[in-house]
Amino acid sequence: MANIVRPYGDTLDDGKVQLSFTLPVPDGPKGREAARLLVLSWGFKECEVVNSAAVSDDFTFYVAYGKTEIGVDYEAARADTASEDASMGMDETCAFVKERFGRKVVIVGACTGFDAHTVGIDAIMNMKGYNHHYGLERYSMLEAHNLGAQIPNERLIEFAEKVNADAILISQVVTQKDVHVQNLVNFIELLEAKGERGRFICIAGGPRISNKLAVEIGYDAGFGKGCYADHVATFVVKKLAEKARE
């Protein structure tokens, strides 16, 4: 049975949305009208430009309200997740590892390329974790190595080889001009050139990373917003168990 949902603004199903964007035009009445016409061209039935601010002499940022009559069947939506299974807690994960492998699972992580933002990899790897979710360093049955930021892909691979890692985690925060995709693809290409793609479980993460994108470019999984260390740990140990059965 269809469950059609529409955007909510002031009242249920009113179709009201807020949009923000930048146009390469000077701030002023003509620019605001151009912004309004642009929103209407996207299929919105109504539009009001409620704010404009000059970014520079020839660029302006706009905030507009629009109204749409289009809805979507909520029941037809399929979440883009690495696994449909519920994640295990830290203690459950460690018990799983001890029972299935009898040794620590080795995980190496880094923010690679020129990206200097460690917030993502630290949230997953550091002992204190994030938002009441402990990081992988706290798991007694995981050997977690956080190499930090601005790590060349080649160095990450070399370190993973050195410690005989089971899984490699790559965090990417900077996404301008899809530089994160280029860097992630380069990593997989380097592994494939060495004939070692199948040696490691490879995971990509970051605010603009989806599981679909990660899998498309050669990773085992991708983790984005709303994901914590327990989601990553659960996927890694279950994937490792799956590989052991093959």
Backbone torsions as a table, in degrees:
resi	resn	phi	psi	omega
1	MET	NA	129.9	-177.6
2	ALA	-69.6	143.5	176.1
3	ASN	-128.3	86.6	-174.3
4	ILE	-77.7	125.2	178.5
5	VAL	-119.6	145.0	179.5
6	ARG	-129.0	161.3	178.1
7	PRO	-57.9	148.1	-179.0
8	TYR	-117.5	126.8	177.0
9	GLY	-118.7	-79.2	178.7
10	ASP	-98.0	-39.7	179.9
11	THR	-134.1	158.3	-176.6
12	LEU	-57.2	131.3	176.0
13	ASP	67.2	20.8	-179.7
14	ASP	-78.4	-8.6	175.2
15	GLY	74.2	13.3	-176.8
16	LYS	-79.6	134.0	177.8
17	VAL	-134.9	157.2	174.6
18	GLN	-111.9	132.5	-180.0
19	LEU	-123.9	149.0	174.7
20	SER	-137.7	140.7	-177.7
21	PHE	-165.2	167.7	179.2
22	THR	-119.9	138.7	175.6
23	LEU	-119.8	147.8	179.7
24	PRO	-82.3	59.6	-179.8
25	VAL	-137.8	157.7	176.5
26	PRO	-69.0	151.8	175.6
27	ASP	-68.8	143.4	-179.8
28	GLY	152.7	176.4	-177.5
29	PRO	-57.3	-41.0	-178.5
30	LYS	-65.7	-41.1	178.1
31	GLY	-64.5	-41.1	178.9
32	ARG	-64.5	-36.6	177.3
33	GLU	-68.4	-39.4	177.1
34	ALA	-61.7	-40.2	178.5
35	ALA	-64.4	-41.1	179.2
36	ARG	-63.2	-45.3	179.8
37	LEU	-64.5	-34.6	178.6
38	LEU	-63.9	-44.6	179.6
39	VAL	-63.2	-42.3	177.8
40	LEU	-62.2	-33.9	179.7
41	SER	-67.0	-18.8	178.4
42	TRP	-82.1	-1.1	177.1
43	GLY	105.0	0.8	176.9
44	PHE	-72.8	142.1	-176.7
45	LYS	-81.4	-28.6	179.0
46	GLU	-136.3	154.6	175.3
47	CYS	-154.5	136.9	173.8
48	GLU	-134.7	121.9	176.2
49	VAL	-84.0	112.0	-171.9
50	VAL	-97.5	-13.8	179.4
51	ASN	-158.7	143.1	172.5
52	SER	-141.4	143.7	-179.1
53	ALA	-144.8	130.6	180.0
54	ALA	-68.3	126.2	173.7
55	VAL	-85.7	-36.8	174.1
56	SER	-157.0	-170.6	-178.7
57	ASP	-60.9	-31.8	-173.2
58	ASP	-119.9	14.5	177.9
59	PHE	-136.3	138.3	-178.1
60	THR	-135.3	138.5	178.0
61	PHE	-98.3	133.9	-176.6
62	TYR	-122.8	147.2	168.5
63	VAL	-122.4	127.3	-176.8
64	ALA	-134.9	152.6	172.1
65	TYR	-108.1	135.8	177.4
66	GLY	-130.9	168.2	178.8
67	LYS	-132.4	130.9	179.6
68	THR	-125.7	150.3	176.5
69	GLU	-100.8	-1.1	-176.3
70	ILE	-80.3	136.6	175.7
71	GLY	-125.4	176.4	-179.4
72	VAL	-137.3	146.5	177.8
73	ASP	-78.5	107.7	-177.4
74	TYR	-60.9	-34.4	-177.7
75	GLU	-68.8	-22.3	-178.9
76	ALA	-84.6	-10.0	-178.8
77	ALA	-72.7	137.9	177.9
78	ARG	-121.9	121.9	-177.4
79	ALA	-66.9	140.6	177.7
80	ASP	-92.3	86.3	-177.8
81	THR	-124.1	158.3	179.8
82	ALA	-71.4	-27.2	-178.9
83	SER	-154.5	144.1	175.9
84	GLU	-83.1	-12.8	-179.7
85	ASP	-73.1	148.0	175.6
86	ALA	-69.0	145.1	-179.6
87	SER	-74.3	150.9	177.4
88	MET	-90.7	151.5	174.8
89	GLY	-75.3	175.0	-177.3
90	MET	-59.0	-49.9	-178.0
91	ASP	-64.0	-40.3	179.9
92	GLU	-66.0	-40.0	178.4
93	THR	-63.3	-45.7	-179.3
94	CYS	-63.9	-38.7	177.3
95	ALA	-64.7	-39.3	178.0
96	PHE	-61.0	-45.8	-179.3
97	VAL	-63.8	-45.3	-178.4
98	LYS	-62.2	-40.4	-178.8
99	GLU	-72.6	-43.0	-174.1
100	ARG	-82.5	-35.5	-171.3
101	PHE	-117.8	-26.7	179.5
102	GLY	66.7	20.6	178.8
103	ARG	-155.7	170.1	176.4
104	LYS	-77.2	143.0	174.0
105	VAL	-88.0	130.6	-174.9
106	VAL	-98.6	123.7	-178.7
107	ILE	-126.6	130.1	179.2
108	VAL	-115.8	134.9	179.8
109	GLY	-137.0	153.9	178.1
110	ALA	-166.3	160.1	169.1
111	CYS	-100.0	111.0	-168.5
112	THR	-98.9	171.9	-178.5
113	GLY	74.6	-147.1	-179.6
114	PHE	-90.5	1.6	-179.3
115	ASP	-68.7	122.0	-176.7
116	ALA	-104.8	10.3	-175.6
117	HIS	-91.6	110.7	-177.2
118	THR	-96.1	0.4	-174.0
119	VAL	-57.4	-39.0	-177.9
120	GLY	-71.1	-51.8	-177.8
121	ILE	-66.7	-34.3	178.0
122	ASP	-66.6	-39.4	180.0
123	ALA	-60.9	-33.6	-179.2
124	ILE	-86.5	-39.8	-170.8
125	MET	-93.6	-43.8	-172.7
126	ASN	-58.6	147.1	-176.0
127	MET	-54.1	-42.6	-177.0
128	LYS	-72.9	-21.4	177.4
129	GLY	67.4	-144.3	-176.3
130	TYR	-155.6	137.7	173.9
131	ASN	52.9	47.8	177.1
132	HIS	69.4	18.3	175.1
133	HIS	-116.1	111.6	-178.5
134	TYR	-61.8	147.1	177.7
135	GLY	-81.6	169.7	-173.5
136	LEU	-63.4	-26.2	179.6
137	GLU	-63.3	-22.2	-179.0
138	ARG	-84.2	-16.3	-177.8
139	TYR	-71.9	121.2	-175.1
140	SER	-66.0	-25.2	-178.2
141	MET	-103.8	15.1	173.8
142	LEU	-119.4	138.9	172.6
143	GLU	-105.6	99.5	-172.1
144	ALA	-104.1	130.6	178.8
145	HIS	-120.8	113.1	177.8
146	ASN	-101.7	110.1	-176.6
147	LEU	-85.1	-6.8	178.1
148	GLY	88.8	-148.8	-172.0
149	ALA	-112.8	165.8	178.6
150	GLN	55.0	44.7	178.5
151	ILE	-97.0	122.4	177.2
152	PRO	-60.0	144.9	178.5
153	ASN	-55.2	-39.0	-179.2
154	GLU	-61.7	-41.7	-179.3
155	ARG	-67.4	-38.7	178.9
156	LEU	-62.0	-43.1	178.7
157	ILE	-63.8	-44.6	179.7
158	GLU	-59.4	-42.8	179.7
159	PHE	-67.1	-41.2	179.1
160	ALA	-61.3	-38.6	176.4
161	GLU	-65.0	-42.9	-176.5
162	LYS	-61.2	-42.8	-177.3
163	VAL	-94.2	4.6	-179.6
164	ASN	54.4	55.5	-176.4
165	ALA	-66.7	149.0	172.7
166	ASP	-89.4	-33.7	-176.2
167	ALA	-141.9	149.7	177.6
168	ILE	-124.2	127.8	178.4
169	LEU	-110.5	130.5	177.5
170	ILE	-121.3	125.4	177.6
171	SER	-104.1	137.0	177.9
172	GLN	-134.9	120.1	-179.1
173	VAL	-107.9	-43.0	179.1
174	VAL	-74.2	126.6	-173.8
175	THR	-129.0	5.4	-178.8
176	GLN	-55.6	135.3	178.8
177	LYS	53.4	30.3	177.3
178	ASP	57.9	32.8	179.4
179	VAL	-63.2	-28.3	179.5
180	HIS	-65.9	-37.8	179.2
181	VAL	-67.1	-43.4	179.2
182	GLN	-59.4	-43.6	-178.4
183	ASN	-68.3	-40.7	179.5
184	LEU	-66.2	-39.5	177.5
185	VAL	-65.2	-42.1	178.7
186	ASN	-58.4	-39.4	179.4
187	PHE	-61.7	-46.9	-179.9
188	ILE	-64.2	-40.4	179.1
189	GLU	-62.3	-38.7	177.8
190	LEU	-64.6	-42.2	178.2
191	LEU	-64.1	-43.1	-179.3
192	GLU	-65.1	-37.9	178.8
193	ALA	-62.5	-29.9	179.2
194	LYS	-90.9	-0.5	-178.8
195	GLY	68.5	28.2	-174.4
196	GLU	-119.0	13.1	-178.7
197	ARG	-59.4	-40.1	-178.3
198	GLY	-76.1	-8.4	-177.7
199	ARG	-74.4	-33.2	-173.7
200	PHE	-118.7	148.8	165.7
201	ILE	-82.3	121.7	-175.0
202	CYS	-109.8	126.8	-177.5
203	ILE	-129.1	134.6	176.4
204	ALA	-110.0	145.9	179.7
205	GLY	-147.2	156.1	179.0
206	GLY	154.7	167.4	-176.4
207	PRO	-63.4	-24.8	179.5
208	ARG	-109.1	16.4	179.9
209	ILE	-99.1	128.6	173.0
210	SER	-114.7	160.8	177.3
211	ASN	-62.7	-38.8	-179.5
212	LYS	-61.0	-47.0	179.1
213	LEU	-61.4	-47.2	-177.5
214	ALA	-59.7	-45.7	-179.1
215	VAL	-65.4	-39.2	-179.4
216	GLU	-60.8	-33.1	-177.2
217	ILE	-99.5	11.4	168.9
218	GLY	109.9	5.9	179.4
219	TYR	-92.2	162.2	177.7
220	ASP	-76.3	-29.8	-179.8
221	ALA	-165.3	162.2	175.7
222	GLY	-132.9	140.6	-179.4
223	PHE	-127.4	126.8	-178.2
224	GLY	-119.2	-140.0	-176.8
225	LYS	-60.7	141.1	177.3
226	GLY	83.7	4.1	-179.7
227	CYS	-101.6	145.1	-178.5
228	TYR	-126.5	179.2	-177.7
229	ALA	-59.3	-36.2	-178.6
230	ASP	-65.1	-33.4	176.0
231	HIS	-65.0	-45.5	-178.7
232	VAL	-66.2	-46.7	-178.9
233	ALA	-60.4	-43.8	179.4
234	THR	-60.1	-46.0	179.9
235	PHE	-62.0	-45.7	-176.5
236	VAL	-60.6	-50.7	-174.5
237	VAL	-69.7	-34.7	178.1
238	LYS	-72.2	-36.9	176.2
239	LYS	-65.7	-39.3	178.1
240	LEU	-63.9	-40.1	177.8
241	ALA	-65.7	-37.5	177.8
242	GLU	-63.6	-43.5	178.1
243	LYS	-64.1	-35.5	-179.2
244	ALA	-66.0	-28.3	179.7
245	ARG	-80.2	-17.1	-176.1
246	GLU	-74.0	NA	NA
